Amino acid sequence: MKTEQLEKLISIFDKSTLLELKYREGDFSLYLNRKGEAGVSAAPSAVVQAAPQVAEEEDIYITSPIVSTFYSSPAPDAKPYVVVGDRIKAGQVVCILEAMKIMTELESDFECEIEAVLVSSGQKVEYGQPLFRVKRHVS
């Protein structure tokens, strides 16, 4: 990865409300994490490393099936559908995606636990963009 691309990713992360960002391209791996209390702005910390040679467990994501706007709750003053640590069932609504003024509830295809929410409510998302990092559960 070129230095300019790395600086751009860090700048985007710094200006966003994301709490965590993982990026991997070939042997390059980038992990950004904000440490601090909820609601308190914290400076990002970055760890850049080459991907280890040993195979590690792949991260599992719930991704956006469409280009849309992500909403974490049914209304601005309502609780989010899911938060980090929630264990969800197959078919459970995890967010709303809005495209062309049509609100679509996104449901999980499998039972899992939310490890990270990767986007902010009101954020534009792309097709295939990871929305949640999850740990899959087999029941």
C-alpha positions in Angstrom: 0.0 0.0 0.0 1.3 3.4 -0.9 1.9 6.0 1.8 -0.7 8.3 0.3 -3.4 5.6 0.5 -2.5 4.8 4.1 -2.6 8.5 5.0 -6.0 8.8 3.3 -7.5 5.8 5.2 -6.2 7.1 8.5 -7.6 10.6 7.7 -11.0 9.1 6.8 -11.1 7.1 10.0 -10.0 10.1 12.1 -12.9 12.2 10.6 -15.5 9.4 11.0 -17.4 8.1 14.0 -16.2 4.6 13.5 -14.8 2.9 16.6 -12.8 0.3 14.7 -11.5 -0.3 11.2 -9.7 -3.4 9.8 -8.3 -3.4 6.3 -6.4 -6.1 4.5 -4.9 -6.2 1.0 -2.6 -9.1 0.1 0.1 -9.3 2.8 -0.7 -5.8 4.1 -3.0 -5.5 7.2 -4.2 -2.3 8.9 -6.1 -2.1 12.2 -7.4 1.2 13.6 -9.1 1.5 16.9 -10.4 4.3 19.1 -9.9 3.8 22.8 -12.0 5.9 25.1 -15.4 6.1 26.8 -18.6 6.2 24.7 -19.5 9.7 23.6 -16.0 11.0 24.3 -13.8 11.8 21.3 -10.6 9.9 21.4 -7.5 10.1 19.2 -7.2 7.0 17.0 -4.4 4.6 17.5 -3.0 2.6 14.6 -1.2 -0.7 14.3 0.2 -1.6 10.9 1.7 -5.0 10.3 2.3 -7.6 7.7 -0.2 -10.5 7.7 1.1 -13.4 9.6 2.1 -16.5 7.7 0.0 -18.9 9.8 -3.6 -19.2 8.8 -5.9 -17.4 11.2 -9.7 -17.6 11.5 -11.4 -15.4 8.9 -13.5 -12.5 10.1 -17.2 -12.9 9.3 -19.3 -9.9 8.3 -22.9 -8.9 7.6 -22.6 -6.8 4.5 -24.9 -4.4 2.6 -26.8 -6.0 -0.2 -27.4 -2.6 -1.9 -26.0 0.9 -2.2 -28.0 2.7 0.5 -28.0 4.8 3.7 -27.5 2.8 6.9 -29.8 3.3 9.9 -29.0 1.5 13.2 -32.5 2.1 14.6 -36.1 2.4 13.5 -36.3 6.1 14.5 -33.7 8.7 15.5 -34.6 8.6 19.2 -35.1 4.8 19.3 -32.6 2.2 20.6 -30.4 0.5 17.9 -31.6 -2.8 16.6 -28.2 -4.4 17.7 -25.2 -3.3 19.7 -21.8 -4.9 20.3 -22.2 -8.1 22.4 -25.7 -8.9 21.2 -26.4 -12.4 20.3 -28.8 -12.5 17.4 -30.9 -15.2 15.7 -31.3 -16.0 12.0 -34.0 -13.7 10.6 -33.5 -11.0 13.3 -33.5 -7.4 12.0 -30.0 -5.8 12.4 -30.6 -2.4 10.7 -32.5 -0.5 8.1 -31.2 0.3 4.6 -32.7 3.2 2.7 -32.5 3.4 -1.1 -34.6 5.6 -3.3 -36.9 6.5 -0.3 -37.6 2.8 0.3 -36.7 1.5 3.8 -35.6 -2.1 3.9 -35.0 -4.1 7.1 -31.8 -6.1 6.8 -32.0 -9.5 8.6 -29.2 -11.8 9.7 -29.0 -15.0 7.7 -27.5 -16.9 10.6 -27.2 -16.9 14.4 -24.2 -14.8 15.5 -22.8 -12.4 18.1 -22.1 -8.8 17.1 -18.4 -8.1 17.6 -18.3 -4.6 16.0 -20.6 -2.1 14.3 -18.5 -0.8 11.4 -20.7 2.1 10.1 -22.5 5.0 11.7 -26.2 5.7 11.5 -27.0 7.9 8.5 -23.8 6.9 6.7 -23.9 6.0 3.0 -22.8 2.4 2.3 -21.8 0.6 -0.8 -22.9 -2.8 -2.2 -20.9 -5.5 -0.3 -19.6 -3.1 2.3 -19.2 -4.7 5.8 -21.7 -3.3 8.3 -21.1 -5.6 11.2 -18.3 -7.9 12.2 -19.8 -11.0 13.8 -18.8 -14.3 15.5 -20.9 -17.1 14.0 -22.7 -19.4 16.5 -23.8 -23.0 15.6 -26.9 -24.2 17.5 
